[in-house]
């Protein structure tokens, strides 16, 4: 069990959480070297993606901060204290402000853990943007780095304009992580 019972109760949109998780893991698998981060970091991304909107039913627009506090305090989830902080911060930064050294908990992390939070949050922001409509419009996604640009290729229903726009708007942290630009290609499928 990766997320606790109370998290399942508070998550109002399971389909969106599942879609964001699927997209985030596909992006992670294409962009991240398993040797560098491994299965453990992928597991933390899974948890953060499943939990990213857990605070929505409580505080709406500040749900990312509420979600962070929820993850920090819900002891039913099987995390070490360090893992709990990394997942909580990824939930915190899936929207809104980018991580800053002066932010609660983030400033106290090691350099490596800051890089992990930035990576997880950057991927999660884009995956969340790719399900902007909460309609699972994106059927498949892949990514690669070409000439200092992260190129994300999506196959989906319709033109996908809201999803592309939102993902690009939320790609700021991913661009920072990879020191690159970003481009989203869209192919309409039936």
C-alpha positions in Angstrom: 0.0 0.0 0.0 1.7 3.2 -1.2 -0.9 5.7 -0.1 -2.7 5.6 3.2 -6.4 4.9 3.8 -7.1 8.5 4.7 -5.4 9.7 1.4 -7.8 7.4 -0.6 -10.8 9.0 1.2 -9.6 12.6 0.6 -8.6 12.1 -3.1 -11.7 13.2 -4.9 -10.6 12.4 -8.5 -9.0 9.0 -8.7 -9.1 9.0 -12.6 -7.1 12.2 -12.7 -4.6 10.9 -10.1 -4.2 7.7 -12.0 -3.7 9.6 -15.3 -1.1 12.0 -13.8 0.7 9.0 -12.3 0.8 7.2 -15.7 2.1 10.3 -17.5 4.6 11.1 -14.8 6.1 7.6 -14.8 6.3 7.6 -18.6 8.2 10.9 -18.6 10.4 9.7 -15.7 11.3 6.4 -17.5 12.2 8.3 -20.7 14.2 11.2 -19.1 15.9 9.8 -16.1 18.8 7.4 -15.8 17.9 4.4 -13.6 21.5 4.2 -12.6 21.5 7.7 -11.2 18.2 7.7 -9.3 16.9 4.1 -9.3 13.6 2.4 -8.4 13.3 4.1 -5.1 13.0 7.6 -6.6 10.5 6.2 -9.1 8.4 4.9 -6.2 8.5 8.3 -4.6 7.2 9.9 -7.8 4.4 7.3 -7.9 3.3 8.3 -4.4 3.6 12.0 -5.1 1.6 11.7 -8.3 -1.2 9.7 -6.6 -1.3 12.2 -3.7 -0.7 15.5 -5.6 -4.3 16.7 -5.3 -5.1 15.2 -1.8 -5.6 18.6 -0.3 -8.0 19.8 -3.0 -11.2 19.0 -1.1 -10.0 20.9 1.9 -8.5 24.1 0.6 -8.9 24.4 -3.1 -6.4 26.9 -4.5 -3.8 26.2 -1.7 -4.3 22.4 -2.0 -0.6 21.9 -2.7 0.4 23.2 0.7 -2.4 21.4 2.4 -1.4 18.2 0.6 2.2 18.7 1.8 1.1 18.9 5.4 -1.2 15.9 4.9 1.7 13.7 3.7 3.9 14.9 6.5 1.4 13.9 9.1 -0.3 10.8 7.7 1.5 7.9 9.4 -0.4 5.2 7.5 1.8 5.6 4.5 4.9 3.4 4.4 7.6 6.0 4.2 10.8 6.6 6.1 11.0 10.2 7.5 13.3 11.2 4.6 10.9 9.7 2.0 7.9 11.4 3.6 9.6 14.8 3.3 10.6 14.2 -0.3 7.1 13.1 -1.3 5.5 16.0 0.7 7.7 18.5 -1.0 6.9 17.1 -4.5 3.2 17.4 -3.6 3.9 21.0 -2.5 5.7 22.0 -5.7 3.4 20.3 -8.2 1.9 23.8 -8.7 2.6 27.3 -7.7 5.9 28.6 -6.6 9.1 26.9 -7.5 11.3 25.5 -4.6 13.4 28.1 -2.7 16.1 27.6 -0.1 14.0 29.6 2.4 11.0 27.4 2.1 9.9 25.1 4.9 11.9 21.8 4.9 13.3 22.4 1.4 16.2 24.6 2.7 17.3 21.9 5.1 17.7 19.2 2.4 21.0 17.9 1.2 22.0 18.9 -2.3 21.1 15.5 -3.6 17.7 15.5 -2.0 17.0 19.0 -3.4 17.8 17.6 -6.9 15.4 14.7 -6.3 12.6 17.1 -5.2 13.2 19.3 -8.2 13.1 16.4 -10.5 10.0 14.8 -9.1 8.2 18.1 -8.9 9.2 19.2 -12.4 7.9 15.9 -13.9 4.8 16.1 -11.8 4.0 19.7 -12.9 4.2 18.7 -16.6 2.2 15.5 -16.1 -0.5 17.4 -14.2 -0.6 20.0 -17.0 -1.1 17.2 -19.5 -4.3 16.3 -17.8 -5.6 19.8 -17.4 -9.1 18.9 -18.4 -9.1 15.9 -16.1 -10.5 14.0 -19.1 -7.5 11.7 -19.8 -7.1 13.3 -23.2 -3.5 12.2 -23.5 -3.4 8.5 -24.5 0.4 8.1 -24.6 3.4 10.2 -23.9 7.1 9.9 -24.5 10.1 12.2 -24.0 13.6 12.7 -25.1 16.3 15.3 -24.9 17.3 16.6 -28.4 19.7 19.6 -28.9 19.2 21.0 -25.4 15.4 20.7 -25.6 13.1 18.3 -23.8 10.8 17.1 -26.5 7.6 15.6 -25.2 5.5 13.7 -27.8 1.8 13.1 -27.0 -0.8 11.1 -28.7 -4.3 12.2 -27.6 -7.9 13.0 -28.4 -8.7 16.3 -30.2 -6.2 19.0 -30.6 -5.0 18.9 -27.0 -4.5 22.7 -26.9 -5.5 23.2 -23.2 -3.2 20.4 -22.1 -0.3 21.6 -24.2 -0.6 25.2 -23.0 -0.9 24.2 -19.3 2.0 21.7 -19.5 4.2 24.3 -21.2 3.2 26.9 -18.5 4.1 24.4 -15.8 7.4 23.2 -17.4 9.5 25.9 -15.8 11.0 23.6 -13.1 11.6 20.7 -15.6 13.5 23.1 -17.9 15.6 24.2 -14.9 16.3 20.5 -13.9 17.5 19.6 -17.4 19.0 23.1 -18.3 17.0 23.0 -21.5 14.0 24.3 -23.4 10.9 22.3 -23.8 8.7 21.5 -26.8 5.5 19.5 -26.9 4.5 17.6 -30.0 0.9 16.5 -30.4 -0.6 13.8 -32.6 -4.3 13.4 -32.7 -5.6 9.8 -32.4 -9.1 8.4 -32.5 
